[in-house]
Amino acid sequence: MNRTTYLWCAASIVLAGSFVGLPASSPVRAADQTGVVRNGDDKGPPVLPNGITAKDLDASSGLYRSLAEVTEDALSRDYFTSIAGWLASQDKDRISAAKINLDDLNAQIDKFNAAFKTKYGKALKVDTSKAYDGYVLIATGVVSDPDQLIDKWPVDAITKPRAANPDGKASQADIDAAKNKAFGGRVKLEKDRKVALVRLPGSNDVATVTVSLIHEAPSSWRFDIPNSITAQDLHDNLLKTVTALAAQADWPADIDAAERLVTQHIIASLYGVDSTASAPRTTAMQR
């Protein structure tokens, strides 16, 4: 299928609360010459940082699958290790190695699933084309210069200023750790690695979230979360989110809108974002 890359204006067009613009897998321009990842414009598509060259990877279906399946796993009893399986290798190893008691999370998952089925007459199973098309904003590319990605990947999940190093530069040790490293290294990026940013636009009640993914052979897109998020952090984030979803009283009439809402909250939890806060907070957001 032929794909067309659209150039965005300074502001996105908003219709009935939805964002209209790039086809889901189209690449977008990189950051400006300062290297700042200007994901502060959370009404537009995500912006690739310097060091990544935009490229159309025809990735929307694979990225949709990652969004949907990690959401469904997060709302399934005893699937905590399956959630870890959707994370980049280094994050997966860290999360899956921990032993976490899931009784409290399982109880809230049961409540959510019962409430969802009562409302919609069936269990949660995300129809990705209906739930995500015209909503999810994606930028894809390949790593061209790992040196420039020090302290810029994964990108901030929410719009907020980042404290810079005292001299504004990466240390030589940091550069050496990133340069030409095989996947699984401390920074986890090497030249020509396929990467993606996925933005889930928010509303007055839900925060906009931008998440970073890395492609792993043969065909999987994995979420690259901050290294400081522990297994206990992830459990606690999910417990808070699922508890809130289970108690949700005002569900959308449309199941596709409900699936978008649930995806938004679950994906935010992976990154320690309180997606229901008007001024969203994060936990353990350092890379």
Beta strands, then each sheet from edge to edge (+ up, - down):
strand 1: 13-15
strand 2: 18-20
strand 3: 52-54
strand 4: 137-143
strand 5: 194-200
strand 6: 209-216
strand 7: 220-223
sheet 1: 1+ 2-
sheet 2: 3+ 4- 5+ 6- 7+
end
